[in-house]
Amino acid sequence: MTKDLKPRTQLVHGGTRRSQFGEVSEAVFLTQGFVYDTAEAAEARFVKAGEDEFIYGRYGNPTMRMFEDRIAGVLGYEDAFACASGMAAVSGALLALLKAGDQVVASRALFGSCLYVLEEILARYGVEITLVDGTDNAAWDAAISDDTDVVFLESISNPTLEVIDLKHVCQVAHAHGALVVVDDAMTTPVFSYARKCGADLCVVSTTKHVDGQGRMLGGIIAASRDLIRGPIEAYMKHTGGAMNPFTAWTHLKALETIDLRVRAQADTALKLAEALNGHPKLNAVRYPTHDAHPQCELARAQASCGGTVLAFDVKGGKQACFAFLNALKVIIISNNFADAKSIATHPATTTHQRLPDDQKATLGITPGLVRLSAGLEDAEDLIEDVLQALEVI
Ligand SMILES: *Cc1c(COP(=O)(O)O)cnc(C)c1O
Protein backbone atom coordinates (compact mmCIF):
# COMPACT_ATOMS: atom_id res chain seq x y z
CA MET A 1 0.00 0.00 0.00
CA THR A 2 2.82 2.40 0.88
CA LYS A 3 5.29 0.97 -1.66
CA ASP A 4 5.08 3.87 -4.13
CA LEU A 5 5.49 6.53 -1.46
CA LYS A 6 8.76 8.35 -0.88
CA PRO A 7 11.17 7.06 1.80
CA ARG A 8 10.28 9.69 4.41
CA THR A 9 6.60 8.83 4.14
CA GLN A 10 7.36 5.11 4.30
CA LEU A 11 9.43 5.71 7.43
CA VAL A 12 6.29 7.06 9.14
CA HIS A 13 3.55 4.83 7.69
CA GLY A 14 5.18 1.73 6.17
CA GLY A 15 4.04 -1.62 7.54
CA THR A 16 1.42 -0.16 9.89
CA ARG A 17 -1.27 -2.63 11.01
CA ARG A 18 -4.03 -1.42 13.35
CA SER A 19 -5.81 -3.61 15.83
CA GLN A 20 -9.60 -3.49 16.35
CA PHE A 21 -9.03 -0.45 18.62
CA GLY A 22 -7.73 1.82 15.85
CA GLU A 23 -4.70 3.03 17.81
CA VAL A 24 -2.64 5.86 16.28
CA SER A 25 0.76 4.79 17.60
CA GLU A 26 1.68 1.22 16.67
CA ALA A 27 0.79 -1.38 19.29
CA VAL A 28 3.41 -3.45 21.03
CA PHE A 29 2.31 -7.09 21.19
CA LEU A 30 4.14 -8.55 24.17
CA THR A 31 2.95 -12.10 23.67
CA GLN A 32 4.79 -15.36 23.28
CA GLY A 33 1.99 -17.21 21.53
CA PHE A 34 -1.36 -16.87 19.70
CA VAL A 35 -4.80 -18.42 20.27
CA TYR A 36 -6.57 -20.57 17.66
CA ASP A 37 -10.38 -20.78 17.54
CA THR A 38 -10.29 -24.50 16.87
CA ALA A 39 -7.86 -27.39 16.72
CA GLU A 40 -8.41 -27.41 12.97
CA ALA A 41 -7.35 -23.75 12.78
CA ALA A 42 -4.15 -24.54 14.72
CA GLU A 43 -3.43 -27.45 12.38
CA ALA A 44 -4.01 -25.27 9.29
CA ARG A 45 -1.75 -22.51 10.57
CA PHE A 46 1.11 -24.93 11.16
CA VAL A 47 0.71 -26.22 7.60
CA LYS A 48 0.86 -22.70 6.18
CA ALA A 49 0.50 -19.45 8.11
CA GLY A 50 -1.31 -16.78 6.08
CA GLU A 51 -0.57 -13.08 5.95
CA ASP A 52 -0.91 -11.62 9.47
CA GLU A 53 -1.16 -15.07 11.03
CA PHE A 54 1.38 -15.86 13.73
CA ILE A 55 2.40 -18.99 15.62
CA TYR A 56 5.07 -18.20 18.21
CA GLY A 57 7.30 -15.26 19.13
CA ARG A 58 10.45 -16.96 17.93
CA TYR A 59 8.86 -17.24 14.44
CA GLY A 60 7.39 -13.76 14.25
CA ASN A 61 5.12 -11.26 15.98
CA PRO A 62 2.81 -8.48 14.72
CA THR A 63 5.04 -5.67 16.08
CA MET A 64 8.12 -7.33 14.60
CA ARG A 65 6.30 -7.73 11.27
CA MET A 66 5.39 -4.03 11.17
CA PHE A 67 9.05 -3.15 11.72
CA GLU A 68 10.22 -5.68 9.11
CA ASP A 69 7.86 -4.30 6.47
CA ARG A 70 8.72 -0.69 7.25
CA ILE A 71 12.49 -1.11 7.06
CA ALA A 72 12.35 -3.49 4.07
CA GLY A 73 10.47 -0.77 2.15
CA VAL A 74 13.02 1.86 3.05
CA LEU A 75 15.99 -0.35 2.09
CA GLY A 76 14.22 -1.26 -1.18
CA TYR A 77 13.83 -4.99 -0.52
CA GLU A 78 10.68 -7.14 -0.65
CA ASP A 79 10.95 -8.48 2.86
CA ALA A 80 13.08 -8.60 6.00
CA PHE A 81 13.61 -10.65 9.17
CA ALA A 82 14.16 -8.79 12.46
CA CYS A 83 16.92 -10.19 14.67
CA ALA A 84 18.05 -9.82 18.28
CA SER A 85 21.23 -7.90 17.36
CA GLY A 86 23.35 -6.92 14.39
CA MET A 87 25.51 -9.99 14.95
CA ALA A 88 22.44 -12.28 15.11
CA ALA A 89 21.60 -10.86 11.66
CA VAL A 90 25.14 -11.23 10.23
CA SER A 91 25.68 -14.74 11.58
CA GLY A 92 22.10 -15.75 10.74
CA ALA A 93 22.35 -14.61 7.13
CA LEU A 94 25.67 -16.39 6.60
CA LEU A 95 24.83 -19.63 8.44
CA ALA A 96 21.44 -19.85 6.74
CA LEU A 97 23.02 -19.69 3.28
CA LEU A 98 26.22 -21.72 3.70
CA LYS A 99 27.18 -25.36 4.21
CA ALA A 100 30.43 -27.32 4.59
CA GLY A 101 32.56 -27.13 1.47
CA ASP A 102 31.18 -23.75 0.38
CA GLN A 103 33.41 -20.75 -0.26
CA VAL A 104 33.08 -17.16 0.99
CA VAL A 105 35.07 -14.26 -0.43
CA ALA A 106 35.04 -11.27 1.94
CA SER A 107 36.73 -7.93 2.35
CA ARG A 108 39.45 -7.88 5.01
CA ALA A 109 38.36 -4.63 6.65
CA LEU A 110 35.50 -5.99 8.74
CA PHE A 111 33.97 -5.37 12.15
CA GLY A 112 35.77 -7.60 14.70
CA SER A 113 32.80 -9.91 15.40
CA CYS A 114 32.13 -10.36 11.67
CA LEU A 115 35.74 -11.51 11.26
CA TYR A 116 35.25 -13.91 14.17
CA VAL A 117 32.13 -15.43 12.55
CA LEU A 118 34.02 -15.95 9.28
CA GLU A 119 37.43 -17.06 10.52
CA GLU A 120 36.49 -18.94 13.67
CA ILE A 121 32.92 -20.22 13.30
CA LEU A 122 32.31 -20.73 9.58
CA ALA A 123 35.85 -22.06 9.08
CA ARG A 124 35.23 -24.60 11.90
CA TYR A 125 32.18 -25.86 9.97
CA GLY A 126 34.20 -26.39 6.82
CA VAL A 127 33.47 -23.19 4.93
CA GLU A 128 36.47 -21.87 3.03
CA ILE A 129 37.16 -18.16 3.67
CA THR A 130 39.18 -15.89 1.36
CA LEU A 131 39.86 -12.32 2.51
CA VAL A 132 40.75 -9.59 0.02
CA ASP A 133 41.53 -5.87 0.03
CA GLY A 134 37.98 -4.63 -0.54
CA THR A 135 39.08 -1.36 -2.15
CA ASP A 136 40.92 -3.23 -4.94
CA ASN A 137 38.53 -4.27 -7.73
CA ALA A 138 41.23 -6.47 -9.29
CA ALA A 139 41.53 -8.39 -6.00
CA TRP A 140 37.78 -9.18 -6.08
CA ASP A 141 38.03 -10.19 -9.76
CA ALA A 142 40.87 -12.59 -8.95
CA ALA A 143 39.30 -14.11 -5.81
CA ILE A 144 35.70 -14.65 -6.96
CA SER A 145 35.22 -17.76 -9.11
CA ASP A 146 32.53 -20.30 -9.99
CA ASP A 147 33.41 -21.98 -6.67
CA THR A 148 32.34 -18.89 -4.71
CA ASP A 149 28.97 -19.16 -2.98
CA VAL A 150 28.73 -15.95 -0.93
CA VAL A 151 30.51 -12.59 -1.13
CA PHE A 152 30.48 -10.63 2.13
CA LEU A 153 31.57 -7.04 2.75
CA GLU A 154 30.95 -3.84 4.65
CA SER A 155 29.94 -1.18 2.12
CA ILE A 156 31.82 1.40 4.23
CA SER A 157 34.23 -0.24 6.65
CA ASN A 158 34.38 0.25 10.40
CA PRO A 159 36.55 2.00 11.66
CA THR A 160 38.77 3.06 8.74
CA LEU A 161 35.91 4.12 6.41
CA GLU A 162 37.16 2.31 3.33
CA VAL A 163 34.63 2.49 0.50
CA ILE A 164 33.86 -0.53 -1.68
CA ASP A 165 32.78 -0.30 -5.32
CA LEU A 166 29.61 -2.24 -4.63
CA LYS A 167 28.20 -2.31 -8.15
CA HIS A 168 31.44 -3.81 -9.44
CA VAL A 169 31.59 -6.48 -6.74
CA CYS A 170 27.92 -7.42 -7.30
CA GLN A 171 28.45 -7.73 -11.07
CA VAL A 172 31.47 -10.01 -10.63
CA ALA A 173 29.73 -12.12 -7.96
CA HIS A 174 26.58 -12.53 -10.03
CA ALA A 175 28.58 -13.47 -13.13
CA HIS A 176 29.85 -16.43 -11.06
CA GLY A 177 26.47 -17.27 -9.47
CA ALA A 178 27.41 -16.07 -5.96
CA LEU A 179 25.10 -14.21 -3.58
CA VAL A 180 26.24 -10.85 -2.17
CA VAL A 181 25.64 -10.09 1.52
CA VAL A 182 26.32 -6.48 2.52
CA ASP A 183 26.82 -5.36 6.13
CA ASP A 184 25.42 -1.85 5.82
CA ALA A 185 25.80 -0.46 9.36
CA MET A 186 28.02 2.49 8.44
CA THR A 187 26.12 3.59 5.33
CA THR A 188 22.92 4.10 7.40
CA PRO A 189 19.45 2.96 6.20
CA VAL A 190 18.72 6.51 5.02
CA PHE A 191 21.58 6.52 2.49
CA SER A 192 21.80 2.78 1.78
CA TYR A 193 22.65 1.91 -1.82
CA ALA A 194 22.95 -1.87 -1.35
CA ARG A 195 19.75 -2.67 -3.26
CA LYS A 196 20.48 -0.18 -6.04
CA CYS A 197 23.93 -1.71 -6.61
CA GLY A 198 22.52 -5.23 -6.72
CA ALA A 199 23.27 -6.73 -3.28
CA ASP A 200 21.11 -9.82 -2.69
CA LEU A 201 20.97 -9.42 1.08
CA CYS A 202 21.45 -6.29 3.17
CA VAL A 203 22.23 -6.79 6.85
CA VAL A 204 22.03 -3.85 9.24
CA SER A 205 22.84 -3.51 12.93
CA THR A 206 19.75 -1.52 13.96
CA THR A 207 21.54 -0.92 17.27
CA LYS A 208 23.19 1.94 15.39
CA HIS A 209 21.21 4.54 13.43
CA VAL A 210 17.77 2.92 13.71
CA ASP A 211 17.75 3.06 17.51
CA GLY A 212 19.98 6.12 17.37
CA GLN A 213 19.75 6.84 21.08
CA GLY A 214 21.91 4.15 22.65
CA ARG A 215 19.10 1.96 24.02
CA MET A 216 18.25 -1.25 22.15
CA LEU A 217 20.25 -3.95 20.38
CA GLY A 218 18.76 -5.12 17.11
CA GLY A 219 19.47 -6.25 13.58
CA ILE A 220 17.71 -6.81 10.28
CA ILE A 221 18.25 -9.07 7.28
CA ALA A 222 16.59 -7.63 4.15
CA ALA A 223 16.31 -9.52 0.85
CA SER A 224 13.81 -11.00 -1.64
CA ARG A 225 10.71 -12.65 -0.17
CA ASP A 226 11.96 -16.04 -1.39
CA LEU A 227 15.20 -15.72 0.57
CA ILE A 228 13.63 -14.21 3.71
CA ARG A 229 10.63 -16.55 4.04
CA GLY A 230 12.79 -19.44 2.78
CA PRO A 231 16.25 -20.16 4.22
CA ILE A 232 16.53 -17.06 6.43
CA GLU A 233 13.26 -17.50 8.33
CA ALA A 234 13.82 -21.26 8.62
CA TYR A 235 17.26 -20.72 10.17
CA MET A 236 16.24 -17.84 12.44
CA LYS A 237 13.02 -19.37 13.78
CA HIS A 238 14.69 -22.63 14.72
CA THR A 239 17.84 -21.11 16.24
CA GLY A 240 16.16 -18.39 18.31
CA GLY A 241 17.66 -15.10 17.16
CA ALA A 242 14.39 -13.21 16.65
CA MET A 243 13.95 -9.60 17.77
CA ASN A 244 12.09 -8.85 21.00
CA PRO A 245 8.68 -7.20 20.26
CA PHE A 246 9.46 -4.29 22.58
CA THR A 247 12.65 -3.59 20.61
CA ALA A 248 10.65 -3.79 17.37
CA TRP A 249 8.24 -1.21 18.78
CA THR A 250 10.98 1.24 19.84
CA HIS A 251 12.56 0.72 16.39
CA LEU A 252 9.23 1.49 14.66
CA LYS A 253 9.00 4.77 16.56
CA ALA A 254 12.68 5.52 15.90
CA LEU A 255 12.23 5.02 12.14
CA GLU A 256 9.77 7.95 12.18
CA THR A 257 12.66 10.30 13.02
CA ILE A 258 15.66 8.51 11.48
CA ASP A 259 15.80 10.60 8.32
CA LEU A 260 15.92 13.86 10.28
CA ARG A 261 18.46 12.52 12.77
CA VAL A 262 20.84 10.92 10.29
CA ARG A 263 20.88 13.93 7.95
CA ALA A 264 21.66 16.24 10.88
CA GLN A 265 24.41 13.92 12.18
CA ALA A 266 25.92 13.47 8.71
CA ASP A 267 25.96 17.23 8.24
CA THR A 268 27.83 17.59 11.54
CA ALA A 269 30.28 14.80 10.63
CA LEU A 270 31.17 16.60 7.38
CA LYS A 271 31.56 19.92 9.26
CA LEU A 272 33.90 18.24 11.76
CA ALA A 273 35.95 16.73 8.91
CA GLU A 274 36.20 20.16 7.27
CA ALA A 275 37.22 21.85 10.52
CA LEU A 276 39.86 19.22 11.35
CA ASN A 277 41.35 18.60 7.90
CA GLY A 278 44.93 19.92 7.81
CA HIS A 279 45.14 20.42 11.59
CA PRO A 280 48.86 20.36 12.56
CA LYS A 281 48.31 17.72 15.28
CA LEU A 282 46.57 15.28 12.93
CA ASN A 283 48.07 13.06 10.23
CA ALA A 284 44.91 12.37 8.29
CA VAL A 285 41.20 13.07 8.49
CA ARG A 286 38.77 10.70 6.80
CA TYR A 287 35.11 11.11 5.94
CA PRO A 288 33.91 9.20 2.85
CA THR A 289 32.53 12.11 0.80
CA HIS A 290 35.11 14.69 1.94
CA ASP A 291 37.83 15.79 -0.55
CA ALA A 292 40.65 14.45 1.65
CA HIS A 293 39.32 10.85 1.43
CA PRO A 294 41.24 8.89 -1.24
CA GLN A 295 37.97 7.37 -2.50
CA CYS A 296 35.76 10.46 -2.24
CA GLU A 297 34.68 10.25 -5.90
CA LEU A 298 33.49 6.67 -5.53
CA ALA A 299 31.78 7.54 -2.22
CA ARG A 300 29.96 10.46 -3.86
CA ALA A 301 28.96 8.38 -6.89
CA GLN A 302 27.37 5.78 -4.59
CA ALA A 303 25.60 8.05 -2.07
CA SER A 304 24.85 11.72 -1.51
CA CYS A 305 26.29 11.44 1.98
CA GLY A 306 29.12 9.62 3.73
CA GLY A 307 27.39 8.62 6.97
CA THR A 308 27.68 9.93 10.50
CA VAL A 309 31.20 8.79 11.41
CA LEU A 310 34.64 10.26 10.67
CA ALA A 311 38.09 9.00 11.58
CA PHE A 312 41.38 10.78 12.16
CA ASP A 313 44.91 9.89 13.16
CA VAL A 314 46.43 11.86 16.04
CA LYS A 315 50.17 12.53 15.70
CA GLY A 316 52.25 11.08 18.56
CA GLY A 317 50.60 7.64 18.77
CA LYS A 318 48.72 6.15 21.70
CA GLN A 319 49.97 8.53 24.40
CA ALA A 320 49.02 11.69 22.52
CA CYS A 321 45.76 10.11 21.44
CA PHE A 322 44.78 9.18 25.02
CA ALA A 323 45.65 12.73 26.19
CA PHE A 324 43.32 14.03 23.48
CA LEU A 325 40.49 11.63 24.38
CA ASN A 326 40.78 12.37 28.11
CA ALA A 327 40.57 16.12 27.46
CA LEU A 328 37.20 15.91 25.62
CA LYS A 329 34.45 17.65 27.59
CA VAL A 330 31.26 17.15 25.53
CA ILE A 331 32.15 14.11 23.43
CA ILE A 332 32.07 10.90 25.46
CA ILE A 333 34.47 7.95 25.27
CA SER A 334 32.61 4.77 24.34
CA ASN A 335 32.71 1.98 21.77
CA ASN A 336 29.37 2.37 20.00
CA PHE A 337 28.45 4.79 17.23
CA ALA A 338 25.36 6.45 15.72
CA ASP A 339 24.10 7.65 19.10
CA ALA A 340 22.49 11.06 19.68
CA LYS A 341 25.50 11.68 21.91
CA SER A 342 28.79 12.16 20.07
CA ILE A 343 31.19 9.31 20.81
CA ALA A 344 34.97 9.01 20.44
CA THR A 345 36.46 5.51 20.18
CA HIS A 346 40.07 4.31 20.20
CA PRO A 347 39.70 1.17 18.02
CA ALA A 348 43.26 -0.14 18.54
CA THR A 349 42.68 -0.70 22.29
CA THR A 350 38.94 -1.44 22.33
CA THR A 351 36.85 -2.71 19.38
CA HIS A 352 39.87 -4.11 17.52
CA GLN A 353 42.12 -4.85 20.51
CA ARG A 354 42.25 -8.59 19.84
CA LEU A 355 43.73 -8.25 16.34
CA PRO A 356 47.48 -8.92 16.13
CA ASP A 357 49.60 -5.82 15.49
CA ASP A 358 50.44 -6.72 11.89
CA GLN A 359 46.74 -7.12 11.07
CA LYS A 360 45.98 -3.77 12.72
CA ALA A 361 48.69 -2.19 10.58
CA THR A 362 47.31 -3.77 7.39
CA LEU A 363 43.85 -2.42 8.21
CA GLY A 364 45.12 1.07 9.07
CA ILE A 365 44.13 0.78 12.74
CA THR A 366 47.05 2.85 13.99
CA PRO A 367 47.80 3.72 17.66
CA GLY A 368 46.63 7.30 16.98
CA LEU A 369 43.37 6.42 15.19
CA VAL A 370 40.18 7.93 16.59
CA ARG A 371 36.72 7.03 15.32
CA LEU A 372 34.35 9.91 15.96
CA SER A 373 30.60 9.40 15.74
CA ALA A 374 28.78 12.68 15.28
CA GLY A 375 25.72 13.05 17.48
CA LEU A 376 22.84 15.50 17.55
CA GLU A 377 24.58 18.24 19.55
CA ASP A 378 25.36 21.65 18.00
CA ALA A 379 28.20 21.20 15.51
CA GLU A 380 29.98 24.33 16.78
CA ASP A 381 30.20 22.92 20.31
CA LEU A 382 31.64 19.66 18.97
CA ILE A 383 34.25 21.39 16.80
CA GLU A 384 35.27 23.56 19.74
CA ASP A 385 35.50 20.49 21.98
CA VAL A 386 37.80 18.63 19.56
CA LEU A 387 39.99 21.70 18.98
CA GLN A 388 40.43 22.41 22.71
CA ALA A 389 41.27 18.74 23.39
CA LEU A 390 43.90 18.78 20.62
CA GLU A 391 45.50 21.80 22.33
CA VAL A 392 46.02 19.70 25.49
CA ILE A 393 48.38 17.27 23.70
C1 LIG B 1 27.89 -2.76 15.31
C2 LIG B 1 28.15 -3.54 14.11
C3 LIG B 1 27.78 -4.89 14.02
C4 LIG B 1 27.16 -5.62 15.18
O1 LIG B 1 25.95 -5.12 15.61
P1 LIG B 1 25.37 -5.41 17.07
O2 LIG B 1 24.00 -4.83 16.98
O3 LIG B 1 26.27 -4.76 18.05
O4 LIG B 1 25.35 -6.89 17.23
C5 LIG B 1 28.05 -5.57 12.85
N1 LIG B 1 28.65 -4.97 11.82
C6 LIG B 1 29.02 -3.67 11.86
C7 LIG B 1 29.68 -3.06 10.68
C8 LIG B 1 28.78 -2.91 13.00
O5 LIG B 1 29.17 -1.64 13.04
The ligand as a MOL file (V3000), in Angstrom:
LIG
                    3D

  0  0  0     0  0            999 V3000
M  V30 BEGIN CTAB
M  V30 COUNTS 15 15 0 0 0
M  V30 BEGIN ATOM
M  V30 1 C 27.8920 -2.7600 15.3130 0
M  V30 2 C 28.1550 -3.5380 14.1050 0
M  V30 3 C 27.7810 -4.8880 14.0210 0
M  V30 4 C 27.1640 -5.6230 15.1780 0
M  V30 5 O 25.9540 -5.1170 15.6100 0
M  V30 6 P 25.3660 -5.4130 17.0680 0
M  V30 7 O 24.0010 -4.8330 16.9850 0
M  V30 8 O 26.2710 -4.7580 18.0500 0
M  V30 9 O 25.3460 -6.8940 17.2300 0
M  V30 10 C 28.0500 -5.5660 12.8500 0
M  V30 11 N 28.6500 -4.9660 11.8160 0
M  V30 12 C 29.0170 -3.6720 11.8560 0
M  V30 13 C 29.6820 -3.0590 10.6780 0
M  V30 14 C 28.7810 -2.9140 12.9960 0
M  V30 15 O 29.1690 -1.6430 13.0390 0
M  V30 END ATOM
M  V30 BEGIN BOND
M  V30 1 1 1 2
M  V30 2 1 2 3
M  V30 3 2 2 14
M  V30 4 1 3 4
M  V30 5 2 3 10
M  V30 6 1 4 5
M  V30 7 1 5 6
M  V30 8 2 6 7
M  V30 9 1 6 8
M  V30 10 1 6 9
M  V30 11 1 10 11
M  V30 12 2 11 12
M  V30 13 1 12 13
M  V30 14 1 12 14
M  V30 15 1 14 15
M  V30 END BOND
M  V30 END CTAB
M  END
